[in-house]
Amino acid sequence: MKYGVLGTGDVGRTLAGKLVELGHDVVMGSRSKSNEKALAWASEAGPRAGTGTFAEAAAFGERVVNAVTGTAALEALEAAGAAHLGGKLLIDACNPLFFEEGRLRLSPVESDSVGARIQRRFPDARVVKALNTVNCQVMVEPGRVPGDHQLFVCGDSAEAKADAVALLGDFGWPAERILDLGGIESARCTEMLMPFWFTLMGRFGHADFNYEIRRGTSS
């Protein structure tokens, strides 16, 4: 399958590399075709890897992965173009993080989310929020963390979520360890986990950890 991966940071390069490893063709998109990180990644990743603008990557992909920073997501997707996103699975793996006076902040927060804003702005895209609650290495190698820890997905299309879950299975995540949180409005819940996640990373001193939800039997 063909994927367009938007973003050249650690998340974008890690996910794009895993997709190539799985046998998919990938174009990594950025603002400029001459992006040095994208070109270096493609050179190392092999013949299935290519680079282009956001629009070229989105046009190439039968599926699109949004891996830009959350505060730049809508701008990047606007550059990708609604015509190149319509009808496609769009996995949104970003978080709306920024730092202000040394403190981690989120924008939007509580009443909205990047995931929901993307779905509203691109109503013909099949947006699924996923992967944004773990480090990029754990995204593609869940065995880095022992136990039955879990991922969360949410989105308005049941078919799109099923497609995303199947892809996550290829990444090594069993379907029973993926919790469906419902519609895309639930993206605000997973995005708001980020301050807690960063606090845990500071406490542990590394990013190889994840959440494991245990359920009791209701009386």
C-alpha positions in Angstrom: 0.0 0.0 0.0 1.1 3.6 -0.5 1.4 5.9 2.5 2.0 9.6 2.8 3.7 10.5 6.1 3.5 14.2 7.0 6.4 15.3 9.2 10.1 14.7 9.4 10.6 14.6 13.2 11.3 11.5 15.3 7.7 10.3 15.0 7.4 10.8 11.3 10.7 9.1 10.5 10.0 6.2 12.9 6.5 5.5 11.5 7.7 6.0 7.9 10.6 3.6 8.5 8.3 1.0 10.0 5.9 1.2 7.1 8.8 0.7 4.6 10.0 -2.2 6.7 6.5 -3.7 6.4 6.7 -3.5 2.6 4.7 -0.3 1.9 5.7 2.5 -0.4 6.1 5.8 1.5 6.6 9.4 0.6 7.6 11.6 3.5 6.1 15.1 3.2 7.4 18.4 4.5 7.1 22.1 3.6 10.0 21.8 1.2 11.1 19.1 -1.3 14.7 19.8 -0.2 14.1 19.1 3.5 17.4 17.6 4.7 15.9 15.3 7.3 13.5 13.8 4.7 16.2 13.3 2.1 18.5 11.7 4.6 15.7 9.3 5.8 14.8 8.3 2.2 18.5 7.7 1.4 18.7 5.3 4.3 15.3 3.7 3.9 15.8 2.4 0.4 13.9 2.2 -2.9 10.4 2.2 -1.3 11.0 5.6 0.3 10.5 8.9 -1.3 10.1 12.6 -0.4 8.0 15.5 -1.5 6.0 18.4 -0.3 3.0 17.9 2.0 0.7 18.0 -1.0 2.8 15.5 -3.0 3.0 13.1 -0.1 -0.8 13.3 0.6 -1.5 12.8 -3.1 0.8 9.8 -3.3 -0.7 8.0 -0.3 -3.7 5.8 -0.3 -3.5 6.5 3.4 -2.0 9.4 5.2 -0.3 9.7 8.6 -0.2 13.1 10.3 3.1 13.2 12.3 3.8 16.9 12.4 3.7 18.8 15.7 0.1 19.4 16.9 0.4 23.2 16.8 1.3 23.0 13.1 -1.1 20.2 12.1 -3.9 22.2 10.5 -1.4 24.3 8.5 0.4 21.2 7.2 -2.9 19.5 6.2 -4.1 22.7 4.5 -0.9 22.6 2.5 -1.5 18.9 1.8 -4.9 19.8 0.4 -8.4 18.6 1.1 -8.6 17.1 -2.4 -5.7 14.8 -1.4 -7.2 13.7 1.9 -10.9 13.0 1.0 -12.0 9.4 1.4 -8.6 8.4 2.9 -7.7 7.0 6.3 -5.9 9.8 8.1 -4.1 8.6 11.2 -3.5 11.6 13.5 -0.6 10.8 15.8 0.2 14.3 17.0 -0.3 16.2 20.3 -0.9 20.0 20.7 2.2 20.6 22.7 4.2 23.8 23.2 6.4 25.2 26.0 5.7 28.6 27.7 8.1 30.0 30.3 9.5 26.5 30.8 6.1 24.8 31.3 4.5 22.3 29.0 1.2 23.6 27.7 -1.6 22.3 25.4 -3.6 24.2 22.8 -6.4 23.3 22.3 -7.2 21.8 25.6 -10.3 20.3 27.5 -13.1 21.3 25.2 -11.5 20.6 21.9 -8.6 18.6 20.3 -6.4 18.7 17.3 -8.0 15.4 16.1 -11.5 16.9 16.2 -10.3 20.1 14.5 -8.8 18.1 11.7 -12.0 16.1 11.2 -14.1 19.3 11.2 -11.8 21.0 8.7 -11.5 18.0 6.4 -15.0 16.3 6.8 -14.3 13.9 3.8 -11.2 12.5 5.5 -11.5 9.4 7.7 -9.7 10.6 10.7 -8.5 8.2 13.4 -6.6 9.5 16.5 -4.0 6.9 17.5 -0.5 6.4 18.7 -0.3 9.7 20.4 0.0 8.3 24.0 3.3 6.5 23.6 6.9 7.3 22.6 7.6 6.8 18.9 9.8 3.8 19.5 7.1 2.1 21.5 4.6 2.9 18.7 6.4 0.4 16.4 7.9 -1.9 19.0 5.4 -2.5 21.8 7.7 -5.2 23.2 10.0 -2.5 24.6 7.4 -2.4 27.5 6.5 -5.6 29.2 2.9 -6.5 30.0 -0.5 -6.0 28.3 -0.3 -2.3 28.0 -2.6 -0.6 25.6 -3.2 1.9 22.8 -6.3 4.0 22.3 -8.1 4.9 19.1 -11.0 7.1 18.4 -12.8 8.3 15.2 -16.2 8.8 13.7 -15.8 6.0 11.1 -16.0 2.4 12.4 -14.4 1.2 9.1 -11.5 3.6 9.4 -10.9 2.5 13.0 -10.9 -1.1 11.8 -8.3 -0.3 9.2 -6.2 1.6 11.7 -6.4 -1.3 14.2 -5.3 -3.7 11.4 -2.2 -1.5 10.7 -1.4 -1.3 14.4 -1.5 -5.1 14.5 1.2 -5.1 11.9 3.2 -2.8 14.2 2.8 -5.5 16.9 -0.2 -4.4 18.8 -2.8 -7.2 19.3 -6.4 -6.0 18.6 -7.4 -6.9 22.2 -4.9 -4.4 23.5 -6.4 -1.5 21.5 -9.2 0.3 23.2 -11.8 2.1 21.1 -12.9 5.3 22.8 -15.6 6.1 20.4 -15.9 9.2 18.2 -13.3 11.7 17.4 -14.4 13.9 20.3 -12.5 11.5 22.6 -9.2 12.7 21.1 -9.3 15.5 23.6 -9.0 12.8 26.4 -5.9 11.2 24.9 -4.3 14.5 24.1 -4.8 15.7 27.6 -2.7 12.8 28.9 0.5 14.5 27.6 1.4 16.5 30.7 1.0 13.4 32.8 3.1 11.4 30.2 5.9 14.0 30.4 5.8 13.9 34.2 6.2 10.1 34.1 9.1 10.4 31.7 10.8 12.7 34.1 10.1 10.4 37.0 11.4 7.3 35.1 14.2 8.9 33.2 13.2 7.3 29.9 10.2 6.9 27.6 9.8 3.1 27.5 6.5 3.0 29.5 2.8 2.9 28.7 -0.6 2.7 30.3 -2.3 -0.6 31.2 -6.0 -0.3 31.9 -7.4 -3.1 34.2 -11.1 -3.6 34.6 -12.9 -5.2 37.5 -16.2 -7.1 37.3 -19.1 -4.8 38.0 -21.5 -5.9 40.7 
